Amino acid sequence: MEENQEPKIAVIGGGSWATAIAKICLMNLNRHINWYLRRDDQIEDFKKNGRNPSYLTAVQFDVDRINFSSDLNEVVKDSDILIFATPSPFLKTILKKLKRSIKSKFVISAIKGIVPDENLIISEYFRTVYEVPEDNLMVISGPCHAEEVSLARLSYLTVGCQNRENGRIVANMLTCNFVKTAVIDDVDGLEYASVLKNVYAIAAGICHGLKYGDNFQAVLVSNAIQEMQRFINIVSQKHRNIMESAYLGDLLVTAYSKFSRNRTFGTMIGKGYSVKTAQLEMEMIAEGYYGTKCIKEINERYKVNMPILDAVYNILYEHISPAIEIKLLTDNLR
């Protein structure tokens, strides 16, 4: 980025969260964005109707301020800041198309997931595979459902970056009349928390589907934040306040909100749906399904006591009856 020149921003992804982030970026006056969408027919529909044809379809955009492209390399070439907002299982497939170096770019993960098979958080994947410097790597986190952003409801985002000055550049870019931002340097902690809160939201949904009440849900979430803290403090030994909104707040909204796809997925499992049937009926990715297996495998090395994670894993991957597994879990919670 040249001095005194507005950075060129690219949003990479076409789902709900990518759409919400694009809306936030465009709230600042005189800003244009580049937007990578995989399918040309989606781009044509978007240009014609001024809205994403598949997600958050009520949100209207000024398409004259958007440079759409289905060519990832063209988007990367013309952008200083790359905001990745794709489901984590698809990230490697998208990046296979990338032929250009991204070492000099600001690379921002808005992906609340983990790279399957690699068992790497997103920032670590970009750092090790694409050699992006730590100072240029950022994550966006916090209790911020795309649906509420699309309705311009007050939301809070946290930008994680080792270099706080770079983090503030991005935080200012995301600040608007309905989004407040903060900057912290706990990149790894934010990413692991964003993975785990999806796992715990699935647990909350399973219990809801099994007709456990609000009293038990409060105990479940109270234990979940403690479990999250135990794990994160072992894998990333850095000072943090787990009660801040980027950690606890994100867990609460994901565990309780009607907009939470992970809670919805869990509710279906609790009601007796198979994993495959629940995934097909949702038509959206529940990141916690993949995160559960990844964290379980990572924890084989650290051996942190994680009874909620273990229960969700047993239900989703070992096909243990949800009623039986949750009943066993109740004996491990306080």
Residue pairs with C-beta under 8 A, 6 or more apart in sequence:
1 7
1 80
6 30
6 31
7 80
7 81
7 106
7 169
7 173
8 32
8 34
8 78
8 79
8 80
8 81
9 25
9 31
9 33
9 34
9 79
9 80
9 81
9 83
9 173
10 33
10 34
10 35
10 36
10 75
10 76
10 78
10 79
10 81
10 82
10 83
11 18
11 21
11 22
11 25
11 33
11 34
11 35
11 36
11 83
11 85
12 18
12 36
12 72
12 75
12 82
12 83
12 84
12 85
12 86
12 94
13 36
13 84
13 85
13 86
13 110
14 37
14 38
14 39
14 42
14 52
14 54
14 55
15 54
15 55
15 85
15 86
15 87
15 284
16 55
16 56
16 146
16 147
16 150
16 284
17 85
17 110
17 146
18 55
18 83
18 85
18 86
18 110
19 52
19 55
19 56
19 59
19 146
19 150
20 56
20 59
20 144
20 146
20 149
20 150
21 83
21 85
21 110
21 140
21 174
22 33
22 35
22 61
22 66
23 59
23 61
23 149
23 150
24 149
24 174
24 176
24 179
25 31
25 33
25 83
25 173
25 174
26 33
26 61
26 62
26 65
26 66
27 176
27 177
27 179
28 173
28 176
31 65
32 65
32 66
32 67
33 65
33 66
33 67
34 66
34 67
34 69
34 75
34 78
34 79
35 66
35 67
35 68
35 69
35 75
36 69
36 70
36 71
36 72
36 75
37 43
37 46
37 68
37 69
37 70
38 70
38 94
39 70
40 70
42 52
42 53
42 54
43 68
43 69
43 70
45 53
46 52
46 53
46 61
46 63
46 68
47 63
47 68
50 60
50 61
50 62
50 63
51 57
51 58
51 59
51 60
51 61
52 59
52 61
55 146
56 146
56 147
56 150
58 150
59 150
67 78
69 75
72 94
72 97
72 98
73 97
73 98
73 99
73 100
76 82
76 98
76 100
76 102
76 105
77 100
79 105
80 105
80 106
81 105
81 106
81 108
81 170
81 173
82 102
82 105
82 106
82 107
82 108
83 108
83 110
83 140
84 91
84 107
84 108
84 109
84 110
84 111
84 122
85 110
85 111
86 94
86 111
87 111
87 113
87 285
87 287
88 111
88 113
88 114
88 115
88 116
88 122
88 287
88 290
88 291
89 113
89 116
89 285
89 290
91 111
91 115
91 122
91 125
92 115
92 118
95 130
101 130
102 126
102 130
102 132
103 130
103 131
103 132
103 133
103 136
104 136
105 132
105 136
106 136
106 138
106 166
106 169
106 170
107 126
107 130
107 132
107 136
107 137
107 138
108 137
108 138
108 139
108 140
108 159
108 170
109 122
109 123
109 126
109 137
109 138
109 139
109 140
109 191
110 139
110 140
111 122
112 141
112 194
112 195
112 197
112 198
112 287
113 122
113 194
113 195
113 198
113 287
113 290
113 291
114 120
114 121
114 122
114 191
114 195
114 290
114 291
114 294
114 295
115 121
115 122
115 125
115 294
116 290
116 293
116 294
118 125
119 294
119 297
119 298
120 128
121 188
121 191
121 192
121 195
122 139
122 191
123 137
123 138
123 139
123 187
123 188
123 191
124 188
126 132
126 137
127 133
127 134
127 137
134 162
134 163
134 187
135 161
135 162
135 163
135 166
136 163
136 166
137 161
137 162
137 187
138 159
138 160
138 161
138 166
138 167
138 170
138 187
139 159
139 160
139 161
139 187
139 190
139 191
139 194
140 157
140 158
140 159
140 160
140 170
140 174
141 157
141 158
141 160
141 190
141 191
141 193
141 194
141 246
141 250
142 155
142 156
142 157
142 158
142 245
142 246
142 249
142 250
143 155
143 156
143 245
143 249
143 250
143 252
143 253
143 254
144 155
144 156
144 157
144 179
144 250
144 253
145 155
145 253
145 257
145 259
145 260
146 259
147 259
148 155
148 259
149 155
149 178
149 179
152 177
152 178
153 178
154 178
154 179
154 180
155 178
155 179
155 180
156 179
156 180
156 181
156 182
156 245
156 249
157 171
157 174
157 179
157 180
157 181
157 182
158 181
158 182
158 183
158 184
158 190
158 244
158 245
158 246
159 167
159 168
159 170
159 171
159 174
159 181
159 182
159 183
159 184
160 167
160 183
160 184
160 185
160 186
160 187
160 189
160 190
160 191
160 246
161 167
161 170
161 183
161 185
161 187
162 185
162 187
164 183
164 185
167 183
167 184
167 185
168 183
171 181
171 182
171 183
172 181
174 181
175 181
182 246
184 190
184 240
184 244
184 246
185 238
186 236
186 238
186 240
188 232
188 235
188 236
188 238
189 232
189 236
189 238
189 240
189 247
190 246
190 247
192 228
192 231
192 232
192 235
192 236
192 295
193 228
193 232
193 242
193 246
193 247
193 250
193 251
194 250
195 287
195 288
195 291
195 294
195 295
196 224
196 227
196 228
196 231
196 232
196 251
196 291
196 295
196 309
197 224
197 228
197 250
197 251
197 254
197 255
198 254
198 262
198 286
198 287
198 288
198 291
199 262
199 288
199 291
199 292
199 295
199 308
199 309
199 312
200 220
200 221
200 224
200 227
200 228
200 251
200 254
200 255
200 288
200 308
201 251
201 254
201 255
201 260
201 262
201 263
201 266
201 288
202 262
202 263
202 265
202 266
202 269
202 286
202 288
202 289
202 292
202 312
202 316
203 220
203 224
203 266
203 308
203 311
203 312
204 217
204 220
204 221
204 255
204 256
204 263
204 266
205 260
205 262
205 263
205 264
205 265
205 266
205 267
205 268
205 269
205 270
206 266
206 267
206 269
206 270
206 312
206 315
206 322
206 326
207 216
207 217
207 220
207 266
207 270
207 326
208 217
208 263
208 266
208 267
208 270
209 266
209 267
209 268
209 269
209 270
209 271
209 272
209 322
210 270
210 322
210 323
210 326
212 220
212 326
216 330
217 255
217 256
219 333
219 334
220 255
220 308
220 333
221 251
221 252
221 255
221 256
223 307
223 308
223 333
223 334
224 251
224 255
224 308
225 242
225 243
225 247
225 248
225 251
227 304
227 305
227 306
227 307
227 308
227 309
228 242
228 247
228 251
229 242
230 304
230 305
230 306
231 295
231 299
231 302
231 304
231 306
232 240
232 242
233 240
234 302
234 304
235 298
235 302
240 247
241 247
242 248
253 260
254 260
254 262
254 263
255 263
256 263
257 263
261 282
261 284
261 285
261 286
262 286
262 287
262 288
264 282
264 286
265 278
265 279
265 282
265 286
265 288
265 289
266 288
266 312
268 277
268 278
268 281
268 282
269 275
269 278
269 315
269 316
269 322
270 322
273 281
275 289
275 316
278 286
279 286
279 289
288 312
289 316
292 309
292 312
292 313
292 316
292 317
293 313
293 316
293 317
295 306
295 309
296 309
296 310
296 313
296 317
299 306
299 309
307 329
307 332
307 333
308 329
311 325
311 326
311 328
311 329
314 320
314 325
315 321
315 322
315 325
